[in-house]
Amino acid sequence: MKETRMYKQVNNCSIFADIYYQGANSPIILYIHGGALIFGTREWLPSEQIEFFTRSGFSLINIDYRLAPETEFEFIIEDIRDAIDWVRTKSTEWYDFDIDNIAVMGSSAGGYLSLLAGTMDTKPKAIVSFYGYGDILGEWYALPSEFYCKKRMVNRGTAIEHIGDEEVTTGNGERFDFYIYCRQQGVWIQEITRMDRINDLYKLTKFNPINNVSIDYPPTLFLHGDQDTDVPYEQSLIMHEKLKGKGVYSRLITIEGADHVFDHNFKDPTVQRAFNDILEFLKTYLCK
């Protein structure tokens, strides 16, 4: 059963979470959707995945957050930090799940935000990253994307048609042109962070997971298709190797031949096996 609650109010912008409560002392999965921080919604999480995790005894909290470029980059990160804090504090007014056992899970940009959560002062107990990125400063985001340059070219005028002045927390296909523009021009960093990759390197590095891995980083499971046309497979590989180098438990599940968003093909036997591996990982680190 789903309950929707507002976990944060900023000026006129209300930010919501869907809570699937599974009873007293149930461990928690906080899920963060993808969309390059530009578009997306908590509604994107497939019902099959919701059912899979809740049936296995996990309380699932599926959040929205403010989107770029209307919201400044640091405030998007703040929303994730505040969501985790809300789960640990305010949510206990309604639910008595196990706030000491929280996993953060996300896909694509949500995977990036999940990995970034591992660098925060209050860390989750475990992280699951679906085709997320550990290095926003890599050339893959700073140079024109070969894949996206093969699509129809989007000029800046078209790109910003559905970008407004007011802060938003959900966005579907109408905002995708802005993302295509960013990838075709290699300007995602500038457009989303409002910072320069070279001149603001010190400040940006604070928001780059691979530069902030410590020995107390949470155990992490990566899942990535080796034919991903959006986020390079290497993004999970380099983060995985970085964690291992620090002595942090890390496992990378490679989905051979798979592209972006492979997990939505839930009936595929390879994907089902991967989800069983996720379940084993979560039970190991959340259900001790």
Secondary structure in CASP SS format (residue, H / E / C, confidence):
PFRMAT SS
TARGET T0000
AUTHOR 0000-0000-0000
METHOD secondary structure of the structure
MODEL  1
M C 1.00
K E 1.00
E E 1.00
T E 1.00
R E 1.00
M E 1.00
Y E 1.00
K E 1.00
Q E 1.00
V E 1.00
N C 1.00
N C 1.00
C E 1.00
S E 1.00
I E 1.00
F E 1.00
A E 1.00
D E 1.00
I E 1.00
Y E 1.00
Y C 1.00
Q C 1.00
G C 1.00
A C 1.00
N C 1.00
S C 1.00
P C 1.00
I E 1.00
I E 1.00
L E 1.00
Y E 1.00
I E 1.00
H C 1.00
G C 1.00
G C 1.00
A C 1.00
L C 1.00
I C 1.00
F C 1.00
G E 1.00
T C 1.00
R H 1.00
E H 1.00
W H 1.00
L C 1.00
P C 1.00
S H 1.00
E H 1.00
Q H 1.00
I H 1.00
E H 1.00
F H 1.00
F H 1.00
T H 1.00
R H 1.00
S C 1.00
G C 1.00
F C 1.00
S E 1.00
L E 1.00
I E 1.00
N E 1.00
I E 1.00
D C 1.00
Y C 1.00
R C 1.00
L C 1.00
A C 1.00
P C 1.00
E C 1.00
T C 1.00
E C 1.00
F H 1.00
E H 1.00
F H 1.00
I H 1.00
I H 1.00
E H 1.00
D H 1.00
I H 1.00
R H 1.00
D H 1.00
A H 1.00
I H 1.00
D H 1.00
W H 1.00
V H 1.00
R H 1.00
T C 1.00
K H 1.00
S H 1.00
T H 1.00
E H 1.00
W C 1.00
Y C 1.00
D C 1.00
F C 1.00
D C 1.00
I C 1.00
D C 1.00
N C 1.00
I E 1.00
A E 1.00
V E 1.00
M E 1.00
G E 1.00
S E 1.00
S C 1.00
A H 1.00
G H 1.00
G H 1.00
Y H 1.00
L H 1.00
S H 1.00
L H 1.00
L H 1.00
A H 1.00
G C 1.00
T C 1.00
M C 1.00
D C 1.00
T C 1.00
K C 1.00
P C 1.00
K C 1.00
A E 1.00
I E 1.00
V E 1.00
S E 1.00
F E 1.00
Y C 1.00
G C 1.00
Y C 1.00
G C 1.00
D C 1.00
I C 1.00
L C 1.00
G C 1.00
E H 1.00
W H 1.00
Y H 1.00
A H 1.00
L C 1.00
P C 1.00
S C 1.00
E H 1.00
F H 1.00
Y H 1.00
C H 1.00
K C 1.00
K C 1.00
R C 1.00
M C 1.00
V C 1.00
N C 1.00
R H 1.00
G H 1.00
T H 1.00
A H 1.00
I C 1.00
E C 1.00
H C 1.00
I C 1.00
G C 1.00
D C 1.00
E C 1.00
E C 1.00
V C 1.00
T C 1.00
T C 1.00
G E 1.00
N C 1.00
G H 1.00
E H 1.00
R H 1.00
F H 1.00
D H 1.00
F H 1.00
Y H 1.00
I H 1.00
Y H 1.00
C H 1.00
R H 1.00
Q H 1.00
Q H 1.00
G C 1.00
V C 1.00
W H 1.00
I H 1.00
Q H 1.00
E H 1.00
I H 1.00
T H 1.00
R C 1.00
M C 1.00
D C 1.00
R C 1.00
I C 1.00
N C 1.00
D C 1.00
L H 1.00
Y H 1.00
K H 1.00
L H 1.00
T H 1.00
K C 1.00
F C 1.00
N C 1.00
P H 1.00
I H 1.00
N H 1.00
N C 1.00
V C 1.00
S C 1.00
I C 1.00
D C 1.00
Y C 1.00
P C 1.00
P C 1.00
T E 1.00
L E 1.00
F E 1.00
L E 1.00
H E 1.00
G E 1.00
D C 1.00
Q C 1.00
D C 1.00
T C 1.00
D C 1.00
V C 1.00
P C 1.00
Y C 1.00
E H 1.00
Q H 1.00
S H 1.00
L H 1.00
I H 1.00
M H 1.00
H H 1.00
E H 1.00
K H 1.00
L H 1.00
K H 1.00
G H 1.00
K C 1.00
G C 1.00
V C 1.00
Y C 1.00
S E 1.00
R E 1.00
L E 1.00
I E 1.00
T E 1.00
I E 1.00
E C 1.00
G C 1.00
A C 1.00
D C 1.00
H C 1.00
V C 1.00
F H 1.00
D H 1.00
H H 1.00
N C 1.00
F C 1.00
K C 1.00
D C 1.00
P H 1.00
T H 1.00
V H 1.00
Q H 1.00
R H 1.00
A H 1.00
F H 1.00
N H 1.00
D H 1.00
I H 1.00
L H 1.00
E H 1.00
F H 1.00
L H 1.00
K H 1.00
T H 1.00
Y H 1.00
L H 1.00
C C 1.00
K C 1.00
END
